[in-house]
């Protein structure tokens, strides 16, 4: 219409000008938002995408906005954007995978499971969906279902190391030392020297009652990561239970240096007099194996 008006001496209407200006403003805001998102300026990106969506609806813009909210650790509004995207594109599995991940960060395992079930309506054989569903089941207190889902995800993606790590940890906690060890051995070959894998190996050894091996394995964790608080805590608990007060004291010193909050409620110096009582007091709050509280 504007072309014919121009051709015959007319001028574009104010409505045409407004629409053209809105379109330009939308494109500018969206472009600036994407640039800000890539540069880590998440607050500015959120403002740009929000204003752009005030001008016109755009699913790609909502997708970017959900990412900006996630990066800014604003999980509730990120989930809201993903829900809108899910309503618009119910067949898009990727939307529900991201929704499940946001719910996991929010520790809302019921909503996470629902997102995974929605994703499975269109893709039952997606290992990422199965992995997230397993994590949701575990969060809901259903480790048996979680293990089954981790196992199915691994069957579809043999090199799914994170799924093996989490399955191994669950198997260990449930007392299936053989199954946990099989996962740990696979992981050690696939990711030699990985801190999380070494930590699982150490925990399996302690669960199996092999205290000497567990202590040695925790030493390997610490060699890989001298700042691993969990390794010092758990090794120190074993040492103290084995009567190695000096070793437990050394580990607790390291814990307190790495995590000063652990010092709360533990007064005095770790000197000869009363050291065992003080170390035991400190370990009561971390007691991973139920040595002092069971």
C-alpha positions as YAML, in Angstrom:
chain: A
units: angstrom
residues:
- id: 1
  name: UNK
  ca: [0.00, 0.00, 0.00]
- id: 2
  name: UNK
  ca: [2.79, 2.41, 0.88]
- id: 3
  name: UNK
  ca: [4.40, 1.73, -2.53]
- id: 4
  name: UNK
  ca: [1.29, 2.80, -4.45]
- id: 5
  name: UNK
  ca: [0.85, 5.87, -2.29]
- id: 6
  name: UNK
  ca: [4.42, 6.84, -3.04]
- id: 7
  name: UNK
  ca: [3.97, 6.11, -6.74]
- id: 8
  name: UNK
  ca: [0.95, 8.37, -7.04]
- id: 9
  name: UNK
  ca: [2.25, 11.16, -4.88]
- id: 10
  name: UNK
  ca: [0.84, 9.92, -1.57]
- id: 11
  name: UNK
  ca: [2.76, 9.40, 1.66]
- id: 12
  name: UNK
  ca: [2.91, 6.40, 4.01]
- id: 13
  name: UNK
  ca: [0.29, 6.45, 6.77]
- id: 14
  name: UNK
  ca: [1.25, 7.05, 10.39]
- id: 15
  name: UNK
  ca: [0.28, 3.43, 11.06]
- id: 16
  name: UNK
  ca: [2.75, 2.20, 8.44]
- id: 17
  name: UNK
  ca: [5.46, 4.39, 9.92]
- id: 18
  name: UNK
  ca: [4.74, 3.07, 13.41]
- id: 19
  name: UNK
  ca: [4.90, -0.54, 12.24]
- id: 20
  name: UNK
  ca: [8.16, 0.11, 10.43]
- id: 21
  name: UNK
  ca: [9.63, 1.78, 13.49]
- id: 22
  name: UNK
  ca: [8.46, -1.07, 15.75]
- id: 23
  name: UNK
  ca: [10.06, -3.61, 13.42]
- id: 24
  name: UNK
  ca: [13.36, -1.74, 13.47]
- id: 25
  name: UNK
  ca: [13.25, -1.36, 17.25]
- id: 26
  name: UNK
  ca: [12.50, -5.05, 17.67]
- id: 27
  name: UNK
  ca: [15.43, -6.07, 15.47]
- id: 28
  name: UNK
  ca: [17.77, -3.69, 17.31]
- id: 29
  name: UNK
  ca: [16.70, -4.90, 20.75]
- id: 30
  name: UNK
  ca: [16.97, -8.56, 19.75]
- id: 31
  name: UNK
  ca: [20.41, -8.04, 18.20]
- id: 32
  name: UNK
  ca: [21.66, -6.10, 21.24]
- id: 33
  name: UNK
  ca: [20.24, -8.81, 23.52]
- id: 34
  name: UNK
  ca: [22.04, -11.61, 21.66]
- id: 35
  name: UNK
  ca: [25.30, -9.65, 21.75]
- id: 36
  name: UNK
  ca: [24.89, -8.97, 25.49]
- id: 37
  name: UNK
  ca: [24.11, -12.65, 26.12]
- id: 38
  name: UNK
  ca: [27.30, -13.73, 24.34]
- id: 39
  name: UNK
  ca: [29.33, -11.17, 26.31]
- id: 40
  name: UNK
  ca: [27.95, -12.33, 29.65]
- id: 41
  name: UNK
  ca: [25.93, -9.15, 30.26]
- id: 42
  name: UNK
  ca: [22.88, -11.10, 31.35]
- id: 43
  name: UNK
  ca: [20.96, -8.29, 33.07]
- id: 44
  name: UNK
  ca: [21.16, -6.09, 29.97]
- id: 45
  name: UNK
  ca: [20.26, -9.05, 27.75]
- id: 46
  name: UNK
  ca: [17.13, -9.68, 29.83]
- id: 47
  name: UNK
  ca: [16.06, -6.05, 29.44]
- id: 48
  name: UNK
  ca: [16.61, -6.12, 25.68]
- id: 49
  name: UNK
  ca: [14.69, -9.36, 25.11]
- id: 50
  name: UNK
  ca: [11.86, -8.30, 27.44]
- id: 51
  name: UNK
  ca: [11.39, -5.00, 25.61]
- id: 52
  name: UNK
  ca: [11.61, -6.76, 22.25]
- id: 53
  name: UNK
  ca: [8.83, -9.14, 23.27]
- id: 54
  name: UNK
  ca: [6.72, -6.17, 24.35]
- id: 55
  name: UNK
  ca: [6.85, -5.09, 20.72]
- id: 56
  name: UNK
  ca: [6.10, -8.44, 19.12]
- id: 57
  name: UNK
  ca: [5.91, -12.15, 19.95]
- id: 58
  name: UNK
  ca: [8.95, -14.13, 18.82]
- id: 59
  name: UNK
  ca: [9.76, -17.67, 19.96]
- id: 60
  name: UNK
  ca: [13.47, -17.35, 19.25]
- id: 61
  name: UNK
  ca: [13.57, -14.24, 21.41]
- id: 62
  name: UNK
  ca: [11.84, -16.14, 24.24]
- id: 63
  name: UNK
  ca: [14.41, -18.89, 23.86]
- id: 64
  name: UNK
  ca: [17.22, -16.36, 24.26]
- id: 65
  name: UNK
  ca: [15.42, -14.78, 27.22]
- id: 66
  name: UNK
  ca: [15.16, -18.16, 28.98]
- id: 67
  name: UNK
  ca: [18.92, -18.64, 28.51]
- id: 68
  name: UNK
  ca: [19.66, -15.17, 29.87]
- id: 69
  name: UNK
  ca: [17.54, -15.85, 32.96]
- id: 70
  name: UNK
  ca: [19.31, -19.18, 33.50]
- id: 71
  name: UNK
  ca: [22.74, -17.57, 33.29]
- id: 72
  name: UNK
  ca: [21.59, -14.86, 35.70]
- id: 73
  name: UNK
  ca: [20.43, -17.60, 38.11]
- id: 74
  name: UNK
  ca: [16.85, -16.35, 37.86]
- id: 75
  name: UNK
  ca: [15.37, -19.81, 37.53]
- id: 76
  name: UNK
  ca: [11.65, -19.16, 38.10]
- id: 77
  name: UNK
  ca: [11.31, -16.65, 35.21]
- id: 78
  name: UNK
  ca: [13.50, -18.93, 33.05]
- id: 79
  name: UNK
  ca: [11.05, -21.76, 33.68]
- id: 80
  name: UNK
  ca: [8.13, -19.47, 32.87]
- id: 81
  name: UNK
  ca: [9.62, -18.68, 29.46]
- id: 82
  name: UNK
  ca: [10.26, -22.35, 28.78]
- id: 83
  name: UNK
  ca: [6.67, -23.21, 29.67]
- id: 84
  name: UNK
  ca: [5.47, -20.67, 27.12]
- id: 85
  name: UNK
  ca: [7.80, -22.17, 24.52]
- id: 86
  name: UNK
  ca: [6.55, -25.66, 25.39]
- id: 87
  name: UNK
  ca: [2.95, -24.60, 24.86]
- id: 88
  name: UNK
  ca: [3.88, -23.13, 21.48]
- id: 89
  name: UNK
  ca: [6.01, -26.09, 20.38]
- id: 90
  name: UNK
  ca: [4.87, -29.23, 22.27]
- id: 91
  name: UNK
  ca: [6.82, -31.49, 19.89]
- id: 92
  name: UNK
  ca: [10.15, -29.77, 20.57]
- id: 93
  name: UNK
  ca: [12.05, -32.18, 22.84]
- id: 94
  name: UNK
  ca: [14.90, -29.73, 23.43]
- id: 95
  name: UNK
  ca: [12.58, -27.30, 25.21]
- id: 96
  name: UNK
  ca: [11.52, -29.93, 27.75]
- id: 97
  name: UNK
  ca: [15.12, -31.08, 28.26]
- id: 98
  name: UNK
  ca: [16.09, -27.54, 29.21]
- id: 99
  name: UNK
  ca: [12.97, -27.25, 31.35]
- id: 100
  name: UNK
  ca: [14.02, -30.40, 33.22]
- id: 101
  name: UNK
  ca: [17.50, -28.98, 33.79]
- id: 102
  name: UNK
  ca: [16.06, -25.76, 35.22]
- id: 103
  name: UNK
  ca: [13.78, -27.76, 37.51]
- id: 104
  name: UNK
  ca: [16.82, -29.79, 38.63]
- id: 105
  name: UNK
  ca: [18.62, -26.60, 39.63]
- id: 106
  name: UNK
  ca: [15.47, -25.53, 41.49]
- id: 107
  name: UNK
  ca: [15.33, -28.96, 43.18]
- id: 108
  name: UNK
  ca: [11.74, -29.30, 41.97]
- id: 109
  name: UNK
  ca: [11.91, -32.98, 41.11]
- id: 110
  name: UNK
  ca: [8.18, -33.44, 40.51]
- id: 111
  name: UNK
  ca: [8.18, -30.71, 37.86]
- id: 112
  name: UNK
  ca: [11.40, -32.16, 36.46]
- id: 113
  name: UNK
  ca: [9.82, -35.59, 36.09]
- id: 114
  name: UNK
  ca: [6.78, -34.04, 34.39]
- id: 115
  name: UNK
  ca: [9.04, -32.25, 31.88]
- id: 116
  name: UNK
  ca: [10.85, -35.50, 31.13]
- id: 117
  name: UNK
  ca: [7.58, -37.37, 30.65]
- id: 118
  name: UNK
  ca: [6.50, -34.67, 28.21]
- id: 119
  name: UNK
  ca: [9.77, -35.02, 26.30]
- id: 120
  name: UNK
  ca: [9.33, -38.79, 26.15]
- id: 121
  name: UNK
  ca: [6.03, -38.35, 24.34]
- id: 122
  name: UNK
  ca: [8.03, -37.39, 21.26]
- id: 123
  name: UNK
  ca: [11.39, -39.09, 21.90]
- id: 124
  name: UNK
  ca: [11.38, -42.18, 24.13]
- id: 125
  name: UNK
  ca: [14.90, -43.21, 23.14]
- id: 126
  name: UNK
  ca: [16.71, -39.96, 23.91]
- id: 127
  name: UNK
  ca: [19.51, -40.74, 26.42]
- id: 128
  name: UNK
  ca: [19.57, -37.16, 27.73]
- id: 129
  name: UNK
  ca: [15.85, -37.33, 28.52]
- id: 130
  name: UNK
  ca: [16.30, -40.68, 30.26]
- id: 131
  name: UNK
  ca: [19.27, -39.33, 32.21]
- id: 132
  name: UNK
  ca: [17.28, -36.34, 33.43]
- id: 133
  name: UNK
  ca: [14.32, -38.56, 34.27]
- id: 134
  name: UNK
  ca: [16.67, -40.75, 36.33]
- id: 135
  name: UNK
  ca: [17.92, -37.70, 38.24]
- id: 136
  name: UNK
  ca: [14.33, -36.66, 38.88]
- id: 137
  name: UNK
  ca: [13.45, -40.11, 40.22]
- id: 138
  name: UNK
  ca: [16.49, -40.04, 42.47]
- id: 139
  name: UNK
  ca: [15.46, -36.62, 43.76]
- id: 140
  name: UNK
  ca: [11.98, -38.01, 44.45]
- id: 141
  name: UNK
  ca: [13.54, -40.74, 46.61]
- id: 142
  name: UNK
  ca: [13.12, -43.55, 44.08]
- id: 143
  name: UNK
  ca: [16.66, -44.91, 43.50]
- id: 144
  name: UNK
  ca: [15.46, -48.19, 41.94]
- id: 145
  name: UNK
  ca: [13.72, -46.37, 39.08]
- id: 146
  name: UNK
  ca: [16.70, -44.02, 38.80]
- id: 147
  name: UNK
  ca: [19.12, -46.92, 38.35]
- id: 148
  name: UNK
  ca: [16.87, -48.50, 35.72]
- id: 149
  name: UNK
  ca: [16.69, -45.25, 33.77]
- id: 150
  name: UNK
  ca: [20.44, -44.62, 34.05]
- id: 151
  name: UNK
  ca: [20.97, -48.16, 32.73]
- id: 152
  name: UNK
  ca: [18.69, -47.54, 29.74]
- id: 153
  name: UNK
  ca: [20.45, -44.26, 28.98]
- id: 154
  name: UNK
  ca: [23.83, -46.03, 29.08]
- id: 155
  name: UNK
  ca: [22.52, -48.80, 26.79]
- id: 156
  name: UNK
  ca: [21.66, -46.11, 24.24]
- id: 157
  name: UNK
  ca: [24.88, -44.16, 24.77]
- id: 158
  name: UNK
  ca: [27.65, -46.44, 25.98]
- id: 159
  name: UNK
  ca: [30.12, -43.62, 26.68]
- id: 160
  name: UNK
  ca: [27.65, -41.70, 28.88]
- id: 161
  name: UNK
  ca: [30.16, -41.16, 31.67]
- id: 162
  name: UNK
  ca: [28.01, -38.92, 33.88]
- id: 163
  name: UNK
  ca: [25.21, -41.50, 33.86]
- id: 164
  name: UNK
  ca: [27.69, -44.22, 34.83]
- id: 165
  name: UNK
  ca: [29.09, -42.05, 37.61]
- id: 166
  name: UNK
  ca: [25.64, -41.39, 39.09]
- id: 167
  name: UNK
  ca: [24.54, -45.01, 38.67]
- id: 168
  name: UNK
  ca: [27.73, -46.21, 40.34]
- id: 169
  name: UNK
  ca: [27.16, -43.87, 43.26]
- id: 170
  name: UNK
  ca: [23.58, -45.10, 43.71]
- id: 171
  name: UNK
  ca: [24.60, -48.74, 43.45]
- id: 172
  name: UNK
  ca: [27.30, -48.14, 46.06]
- id: 173
  name: UNK
  ca: [24.84, -46.48, 48.45]
- id: 174
  name: UNK
  ca: [22.44, -49.40, 48.02]
- id: 175
  name: UNK
  ca: [25.18, -51.89, 48.83]
- id: 176
  name: UNK
  ca: [25.70, -53.30, 45.33]
- id: 177
  name: UNK
  ca: [29.49, -53.18, 45.53]
- id: 178
  name: UNK
  ca: [29.96, -55.39, 42.47]
- id: 179
  name: UNK
  ca: [27.78, -53.22, 40.23]
- id: 180
  name: UNK
  ca: [29.29, -50.00, 41.57]
- id: 181
  name: UNK
  ca: [32.81, -51.35, 41.04]
- id: 182
  name: UNK
  ca: [32.06, -52.26, 37.44]
- id: 183
  name: UNK
  ca: [30.97, -48.69, 36.73]
- id: 184
  name: UNK
  ca: [33.98, -47.29, 38.58]
- id: 185
  name: UNK
  ca: [36.43, -49.49, 36.66]
- id: 186
  name: UNK
  ca: [34.90, -48.43, 33.33]
- id: 187
  name: UNK
  ca: [35.14, -44.79, 34.36]
- id: 188
  name: UNK
  ca: [38.75, -45.13, 35.50]
- id: 189
  name: UNK
  ca: [39.70, -46.38, 32.06]
- id: 190
  name: UNK
  ca: [37.67, -43.73, 30.25]
- id: 191
  name: UNK
  ca: [38.62, -40.77, 32.46]
- id: 192
  name: UNK
  ca: [41.91, -41.56, 34.14]
- id: 193
  name: UNK
  ca: [42.70, -39.23, 37.02]
- id: 194
  name: UNK
  ca: [39.23, -37.65, 37.12]
- id: 195
  name: UNK
  ca: [38.53, -36.34, 40.63]
- id: 196
  name: UNK
  ca: [34.87, -37.41, 40.72]
- id: 197
  name: UNK
  ca: [35.71, -40.91, 39.55]
- id: 198
  name: UNK
  ca: [38.50, -41.27, 42.11]
- id: 199
  name: UNK
  ca: [36.13, -40.08, 44.83]
- id: 200
  name: UNK
  ca: [33.63, -42.77, 43.83]
- id: 201
  name: UNK
  ca: [36.39, -45.41, 43.91]
- id: 202
  name: UNK
  ca: [37.37, -44.34, 47.43]
- id: 203
  name: UNK
  ca: [33.78, -44.40, 48.66]
- id: 204
  name: UNK
  ca: [33.21, -47.85, 47.21]
- id: 205
  name: UNK
  ca: [36.31, -49.14, 49.00]
- id: 206
  name: UNK
  ca: [35.07, -47.74, 52.33]
- id: 207
  name: UNK
  ca: [31.56, -49.10, 51.76]
- id: 208
  name: UNK
  ca: [33.14, -52.49, 51.15]
- id: 209
  name: UNK
  ca: [34.99, -52.20, 54.46]
- id: 210
  name: UNK
  ca: [38.46, -51.94, 52.92]
- id: 211
  name: UNK
  ca: [39.61, -49.00, 55.06]
- id: 212
  name: UNK
  ca: [43.27, -49.08, 54.01]
- id: 213
  name: UNK
  ca: [42.38, -49.00, 50.31]
- id: 214
  name: UNK
  ca: [39.84, -46.24, 50.94]
- id: 215
  name: UNK
  ca: [42.44, -44.09, 52.71]
- id: 216
  name: UNK
  ca: [44.88, -44.66, 49.84]
- id: 217
  name: UNK
  ca: [42.19, -43.86, 47.26]
- id: 218
  name: UNK
  ca: [41.26, -40.63, 49.05]
- id: 219
  name: UNK
  ca: [44.95, -39.78, 48.82]
- id: 220
  name: UNK
  ca: [44.69, -40.15, 45.05]
- id: 221
  name: UNK
  ca: [41.74, -37.77, 45.03]
- id: 222
  name: UNK
  ca: [43.74, -35.20, 46.99]
- id: 223
  name: UNK
  ca: [46.70, -35.63, 44.63]
- id: 224
  name: UNK
  ca: [44.35, -34.85, 41.74]
- id: 225
  name: UNK
  ca: [42.70, -31.95, 43.57]
- id: 226
  name: UNK
  ca: [44.40, -30.62, 46.72]
- id: 227
  name: UNK
  ca: [41.31, -28.47, 47.36]
- id: 228
  name: UNK
  ca: [38.77, -31.33, 47.53]
- id: 229
  name: UNK
  ca: [37.10, -30.77, 50.91]
- id: 230
  name: UNK
  ca: [35.05, -33.97, 50.65]
- id: 231
  name: UNK
  ca: [38.18, -36.12, 50.34]
- id: 232
  name: UNK
  ca: [39.76, -34.63, 53.47]
- id: 233
  name: UNK
  ca: [36.50, -34.91, 55.43]
- id: 234
  name: UNK
  ca: [35.84, -38.50, 54.50]
- id: 235
  name: UNK
  ca: [39.42, -39.71, 54.84]
- id: 236
  name: UNK
  ca: [39.70, -38.01, 58.22]
- id: 237
  name: UNK
  ca: [36.51, -39.70, 59.43]
- id: 238
  name: UNK
  ca: [37.95, -43.10, 58.52]
- id: 239
  name: UNK
  ca: [41.29, -42.30, 60.14]
- id: 240
  name: UNK
  ca: [39.60, -41.24, 63.36]
- id: 241
  name: UNK
  ca: [37.42, -44.38, 63.41]
- id: 242
  name: UNK
  ca: [40.63, -46.41, 62.93]
- id: 243
  name: UNK
  ca: [42.27, -44.68, 65.90]
- id: 244
  name: UNK
  ca: [44.58, -42.45, 63.84]
- id: 245
  name: UNK
  ca: [43.90, -39.25, 65.76]
- id: 246
  name: UNK
  ca: [46.94, -37.49, 64.35]
- id: 247
  name: UNK
  ca: [45.94, -38.25, 60.76]
- id: 248
  name: UNK
  ca: [42.36, -37.19, 61.47]
- id: 249
  name: UNK
  ca: [43.64, -33.95, 62.99]
- id: 250
  name: UNK
  ca: [45.73, -33.21, 59.91]
- id: 251
  name: UNK
  ca: [42.75, -33.81, 57.63]
- id: 252
  name: UNK
  ca: [40.46, -31.65, 59.77]
- id: 253
  name: UNK
  ca: [43.02, -28.85, 59.69]
- id: 254
  name: UNK
  ca: [42.88, -29.02, 55.89]
- id: 255
  name: UNK
  ca: [39.07, -29.01, 55.95]
- id: 256
  name: UNK
  ca: [39.00, -25.92, 58.17]
- id: 257
  name: UNK
  ca: [41.51, -24.12, 55.95]
- id: 258
  name: UNK
  ca: [39.51, -24.92, 52.81]
- id: 259
  name: UNK
  ca: [36.08, -24.43, 54.37]
- id: 260
  name: UNK
  ca: [36.26, -22.01, 57.35]
- id: 261
  name: UNK
  ca: [32.52, -22.43, 57.99]
- id: 262
  name: UNK
  ca: [33.31, -25.89, 59.31]
- id: 263
  name: UNK
  ca: [35.06, -24.20, 62.24]
- id: 264
  name: UNK
  ca: [31.75, -22.93, 63.64]
- id: 265
  name: UNK
  ca: [31.06, -24.57, 66.98]
- id: 266
  name: UNK
  ca: [34.59, -25.97, 67.22]
- id: 267
  name: UNK
  ca: [36.67, -23.82, 69.56]
- id: 268
  name: UNK
  ca: [40.29, -23.90, 70.64]
- id: 269
  name: UNK
  ca: [43.48, -25.06, 68.99]
- id: 270
  name: UNK
  ca: [44.08, -28.54, 67.67]
- id: 271
  name: UNK
  ca: [46.82, -29.27, 70.19]
- id: 272
  name: UNK
  ca: [47.62, -32.39, 72.16]
- id: 273
  name: UNK
  ca: [45.19, -31.77, 75.00]
- id: 274
  name: UNK
  ca: [41.62, -32.58, 74.04]
- id: 275
  name: UNK
  ca: [42.37, -32.93, 70.33]
- id: 276
  name: UNK
  ca: [40.44, -36.18, 69.96]
- id: 277
  name: UNK
  ca: [37.31, -34.65, 71.49]
- id: 278
  name: UNK
  ca: [37.58, -31.57, 69.28]
- id: 279
  name: UNK
  ca: [38.18, -33.56, 66.14]
- id: 280
  name: UNK
  ca: [35.26, -35.84, 66.94]
- id: 281
  name: UNK
  ca: [33.07, -32.78, 67.48]
- id: 282
  name: UNK
  ca: [34.06, -31.44, 64.09]
- id: 283
  name: UNK
  ca: [33.47, -34.77, 62.37]
- id: 284
  name: UNK
  ca: [29.99, -35.26, 63.78]
- id: 285
  name: UNK
  ca: [28.63, -32.77, 61.25]
- id: 286
  name: UNK
  ca: [30.27, -34.45, 58.24]
- id: 287
  name: UNK
  ca: [30.12, -38.13, 59.30]
- id: 288
  name: UNK
  ca: [29.57, -39.66, 55.82]
- id: 289
  name: UNK
  ca: [29.65, -43.27, 57.02]
- id: 290
  name: UNK
  ca: [27.56, -43.01, 60.20]
- id: 291
  name: UNK
  ca: [30.53, -43.67, 62.44]
- id: 292
  name: UNK
  ca: [29.65, -41.08, 65.08]
- id: 293
  name: UNK
  ca: [25.89, -40.77, 64.76]
- id: 294
  name: UNK
  ca: [24.65, -44.29, 64.44]
...
